[in-house]
Each structure stands twice: as C-alpha cells, then as structure tokens.
C-alpha cells in the first residue's frame, strides 16, 4: 500500500500542475463563438428573361462551416452540395469550403426576388442577393396614318413597343436625322407598353426615305423597325435647247426645244403654248418637242411647256429672241426660265435657275444703260464742236476802218497826224465793214 501511495504520490502531486492550463483552453474555446472572422459575400444578379442566372455564396476565412442557399420563399435550394428542392433548373456549378455557386436556367419573371445565403455558425450568418429579370419588347410595330401622302401634308406615325420590363425609350429617325416624338407609357401588371407618336410634314425629297423607330432598352441592342415613305408630288418641268447647241438664235436658222417633266405619278399630260400670243402656224409640236425650222422676228416671245399629273400642274418657260443673221455677240442672258404656279412650288433648283436668269438680265440692262449714256455724251460733244467751229469760221477775215482817212497823202508823220485828227473831227459817223 505504501508503494502504490508512493507511486501515485508523484502523479497526484503533478496533476494539479497540468489541469489548470487545459481547463483554461477548453473554457476559452467554449466562450469564442464559432464563425468569428468568417464573412459571407454575394452580388445582385440582373438577367434577361430566358437566360441563365448564376448565384454565388462565398465565405472569406472559411472554417468548414456549412453553406446553404434558400429561395425567396425560404425553401432550401442547396444544403452544401445536396439539392432538397425538386426544381431541375437549379444546378450546382461549384461547391467547396469557401463557395456555393448555383445556376438557374430559363429565368422567368416569377423567379425574380431575394435569394438567401446562410452560413451555419454560432450565431448563423445570412445575406441575400436580388435577382432582377429584364424583359425586352415582344413586338415593335410602326403604324402610319396614310400609306401614300402628298407633298406638303402632315402625316402621323405611331411606334409601339409592347410588354417590356422596364419601360422602353423610343427614338425616331428620318434617314440619318433624329426627330422628336411624344411617348405614352401604359403598365399592365409588371409589364410596360410604350407608344410614341411622330407628326411629320413630308416633301417630295422624302419619297423613298426610311422612317426608323429605334428602341433603347437594357435587355436588347439595336432593336428597330422602319417604314419607307411614299410621297406624291406635282411635276418638275425643264426645257432644254437641242439646236442650236450654243450661240445665238439667228434669223433663218432652225430652233428645237425639248420639254422634260418628272413627278409622282409620272405626268400624263404635256403641252406647248405661246404666252400672251397665238402659236405661229409654222411651229411644229411633236409630243415633248417644239421645232421652228426657219426663225424670223415674228417668232420672238415666251414659249411655255406645261405638264400635269394627279397632284397638280407645273410649267417651264423659254424666252426666244431672234437675232439678225449678221449678229455675232453672245446673248447676255439665257432664254430658259421655270415658273411654277406659285412661289411655294419653287424648289431649290428652280430658285437658283431663276436667280441666275435675273442676274443675267440685270447685267444686260446695265450694259445697255452704260452704252446709251456714252453715246449721248459723244453725240453732245460732236454737236458742241460743230457749233464752235461754225462760230469761229464766221468771225474770221480782214477788218477795215476809216479812222485814219486823209493821212495817206501827208508829207511827214506830223502832218499825217494833224490830217488824221482833222479828218476825225470833220468826218461823219465812223463806219465799219465786215468782209
């Protein structure tokens, strides 16, 4: 007994020295909560309807605590790598001590909401990620008020983008030029329908130009639709001189004119006439051509080509001036003018042609005025020279007087002077003669 005591004595004496440190470690471990230093991390997800959404629950400084994922109804989708929820659209992408990543295929609006990541620590940790589902417009349509418009009319176009989420932004373009429309938004449940109205005044230049409705939406890029404008307009008439190709229209020579008209619809009626006078009998009109085989002065005047279609009527004029056969000077102004029925019907080309004709006419008038003034001045100077010449010619010749009568017979100068003075006293009235 004494030996066991001795044997056990040292152990009994050493135990109190080891027990306090172990107890301290166990107590410290019990007092420190599990999961301290671990952090859950996740991100929100935005996905287009029908695409795949990926949810990631990550743990920083993991200590092998359990991770699970719950749906918005707080049903467990995955517990570690096990899927209790019977929805095959959820698939495990990655599982480790530090991450649980799950994919959701064929996403729909009903899948939108908060999904919860949980970490089984003491106390448990939980964060959530939000899935946002974008729905692109299901249909994009342009409705046009009039399929065929007439130049100058204002037409209405409407573009509708249906069933989108969020609401779309609609932009209008005519060719490459952006236009401004007016939009209205209607909400149906969680979906939005947007209609944009565009009022457009059309011109002949707009015929065949596309009007584009373009959608700005985060779920889709470059979604657009377009309609081509169809615009009817009255004819645009032009007269060309076939002969003579260049130079003067001289007496005795031929003149050939051609009328061209373009419109929508194509002009069906075209005719030649002479403005403010009857058409000469020797003028030959064949369709769009006018021929004068032998020009003379009586042909001077304005010749008009008229063309019409279902929209209206337009015309172009040719002013003819017949020169003498010996004339060699080029005309100061061309003979073509185009004169629509009203000022509003002038297009840019017509206005420039008219301005060119007016400037040429002004230049010719200025030259004529200057020439007339110079001629008058020269004529006046010639008349003045003639008058002065005649005046000086009549006052030239020998000039005789009888003031020294009687002095010729004197013997010397003194006697001549005495005789001359006496002659002056005794003479009658002095007389002068012009030869």
HELIX and SHEET records of a PDB file:
HELIX    1   1 UNK A    2  UNK A   31  1                                  30    
HELIX    2   2 UNK A  109  UNK A  111  5                                   3    
HELIX    3   3 UNK A  204  UNK A  206  5                                   3    
HELIX    4   4 UNK A  297  UNK A  299  5                                   3    
HELIX    5   5 UNK A  343  UNK A  345  5                                   3    
HELIX    6   6 UNK A  348  UNK A  394  1                                  47    
HELIX    7   7 UNK A  413  UNK A  426  1                                  14    
SHEET    1   A 4 UNK A  39  UNK A  41  0                                        
SHEET    2   A 4 UNK A  53  UNK A  60 -1                                        
SHEET    3   A 4 UNK A  99  UNK A 104 -1                                        
SHEET    4   A 4 UNK A  90  UNK A  95 -1                                        
SHEET    1   B 5 UNK A  45  UNK A  48  0                                        
SHEET    2   B 5 UNK A 125  UNK A 134  1                                        
SHEET    3   B 5 UNK A 113  UNK A 120 -1                                        
SHEET    4   B 5 UNK A  66  UNK A  70 -1                                        
SHEET    5   B 5 UNK A  76  UNK A  79 -1                                        
SHEET    1   C 4 UNK A 139  UNK A 144  0                                        
SHEET    2   C 4 UNK A 154  UNK A 164 -1                                        
SHEET    3   C 4 UNK A 191  UNK A 201 -1                                        
SHEET    4   C 4 UNK A 182  UNK A 188 -1                                        
SHEET    1   D 5 UNK A 149  UNK A 150  0                                        
SHEET    2   D 5 UNK A 231  UNK A 243  1                                        
SHEET    3   D 5 UNK A 255  UNK A 264 -1                                        
SHEET    4   D 5 UNK A 289  UNK A 292 -1                                        
SHEET    5   D 5 UNK A 283  UNK A 286 -1                                        
SHEET    1   E 4 UNK A 177  UNK A 179  0                                        
SHEET    2   E 4 UNK A 169  UNK A 174 -1                                        
SHEET    3   E 4 UNK A 210  UNK A 217 -1                                        
SHEET    4   E 4 UNK A 220  UNK A 228 -1                                        
SHEET    1   F 4 UNK A 269  UNK A 274  0                                        
SHEET    2   F 4 UNK A 301  UNK A 308 -1                                        
SHEET    3   F 4 UNK A 313  UNK A 320 -1                                        
SHEET    4   F 4 UNK A 336  UNK A 337 -1                                        
SHEET    1   G 2 UNK A 399  UNK A 401  0                                        
SHEET    2   G 2 UNK A 432  UNK A 434 -1                                        
END                                                                             
